[in-house]
Amino acid sequence: MAKNKSDFKIKKGKLGNHISITAPEFDLVLPFFETAFDTYFKHHTLAGKVRIRTACRRNDSVFKQAEDGLFFILFYLKSYPIEDVLATIFDMHQSQVSVWKKLLLQILEDSFVTMKVLPSRDNKKLNALIKEMGLTEIIIDATERQIQRPKDNDVQKEYYSGKKRLMQSKTPLSVIRKALM
C-alpha cells in the first residue's frame, strides 16, 4: 500500500478528490505545516515527551517528510476512515495511526493558527482580526446545536429553527478553503 503522497499516483487536478484541497492550496499550507512539524520534533519526541537529545531524521520514520504527514491528515479529514482502514491504506499498524492522527491534527491546527485562518470563538478577537486583516466580507460556518426546548411558546420560537434533526457540521477544511480564497 501507499506510505507517502507520491505513492498514491494521483492524476493531475484530482488531488482535491483525496484531500479536499487543490494542489496550489496544498502548496500554500505545506510551508506552515513543515515549520510546525519540524518545531514539534525539534522539542518533543513522538510520544510527546520533551526531547533530551537533538532531533535527526530517521530512515525508519513513518513520515520521512512533512508533506507526507500533511497528506495523511488531510486524507483522514476528508474521508474519516476507521483507523484499521487508514492503517491498511498507509501501510502502518493501527496503533501508529492513532498516535500520528492525534499528533498531526495538533500540528495542522498550529499551522492554521500561524496562517491566521482558524475561526475564533471569541467575538472580540474575531472583530480585532477582521479589522487587522482589513476584511470586507467574512464567512461564518456554524453548526446548529440541540438545547433544552423552552416551555413558553414565545421563547420557543426564538430558539426553534424548524429542523427536525441536528445538522452535521462541515469539515474544518471547508472553512479553511474559503479563507484561503
N, C-alpha and C positions, 0 to 999 in steps of 0.2 A: 504494500500500500504506500501512500504518499507520506512523506515526512516533512516536506517543505513546500513552499509555494510553487516552485518550478516543477515539482513532481506532478502537479495537477494537470499540466498541459491544457491550460485554459485558452480557448480560441480568442483571437483579438476582439476586443469590445464586449466580451462576455464575462468579465470579472465580476460585474455587478450581480450576475446570477448566483454567484457563490458567496459574496460578502456584502452585498447591498450598496457598495460604493464603486465608482468608476476608477480606472487606473490613475487618472490625474488626481483624484481625491485621495486615493491610497498614497500616492507620492507626496501629497501635501501633508498628510498625517504622519508619515513614516519618520521624518527627522525628529519630530517631537517625541514620538514613541521610542525611537532609538536612544534619545537622550535620557528619557525616564527609565528605560530598560537598563542602560549602562550605569546610570546613577544608582539604581537599586542594587545591582550586583557588585558595584564598587564598595558599597557599605554593608550589604547583607548577604547571607547565604540563601539558597533556595528555600530552606526551612524557615527563613525569617530572622535567624539569629544574627547578631552583629558580627561582622567579619573581622577576624583577628589577623589573618594573612592577606596579602594583596590578591586581588582577583586576577584570574587569567582565563582565557578562552580554552575550553576543554574540547577535545575531539569527540568525546562520548556524550556531549550535551545533547539534549533532545532538540533544542533550537540553537543551531550554530550561529544564526543571525537574528537580529531583532525583527527583520522583515518577516521571517517565518512565524515568529511569535505573534506578530500583528495579524497575519493572515489567519492563523489558528483561532485567535479570539474573535475576530470579525466573522469567521466562518461559523463559530459557535453561536454568536449573537444573531446571525441571520437565520439559522435553521433550528437551533436549540435541540440537537440530537441528545439522546441519553449518553452518559459517559462511556458505556461499553461500545456504542456505535462509534463515537468520536475516537476512542482508543483504537478501534479496528481501522478506521479511515486514516489516522495519523501514525499508525504502527507504534503504539505505546501500550502500556498497561493502564488499566482503569484508574489505579491509584495515582499514576503520574498525571493523567488527565485532570483529576480532581485538584491536585496541587497547582498545576500550571493554570488551570482555569481561574482559580481564585487569585493567583498572583498577577496574571496578565490582565484581568479585569481591573485590578487596582492600578497597575501601570498605565493602562489605557485611560482610566479616569484622571490620573495625574497628568497625562499628556493633554487631555482636553481642558484641564484647569489651566495649564500653561498656554494653550491656544486661546483661552477665554471663550470657549464655545459651550460650556456646560450651563444648563439653566440654573437660575438662582431661586432659592426657596424664600429668600428674604426680599421684600419689596423695596426696602431702602437700598440694598446692594444692587438690585436689578435696575432701579432708577439711576443710580450713580453710574453703573456700567453702560446704560443706554446713552447717557449724556457724554461719558468719556469717549465712547466709540463713535459718537455723532450719528447714531442710527435714526432714521425717519420711520422705519417700519420694523416691527418685530413679530415673530410667530410664537404663539403660546400653545404648547402641546399639553393638554390636560386630560386627566382621567376622572371619570365620574366615580365617586365612592359612596358606598352604602352608609346611611345614617339611620338612627332610630326615627321611625316615622312619627311626626308630631300628631297629637290627637286633635288639636284645633284646626279646622278647615282652612282658615285664612293663612295660618303659619305653614300648613302643609303645602299649600300652593306655591309658596316661596321656594320650598326645597324639592318639590316633585318635578322631575324632568319629563315624565311621560314614558320613559323607557322601562321595559318590564324586567330587564336583567342588567347586570353590571357590564359596562363596556370594557373591552380589553384594551390595555394601553398599547401605544405604538412602541416599537423598539427605540432605544435611545439613538440608534443610528439615523432614524428619520429626522430627528431633531438636529443632529449634528450635520447631516447632509444639507438641510435647509440653511443652517448657519454658515456653511462653507460657500454657499452660492452667492 
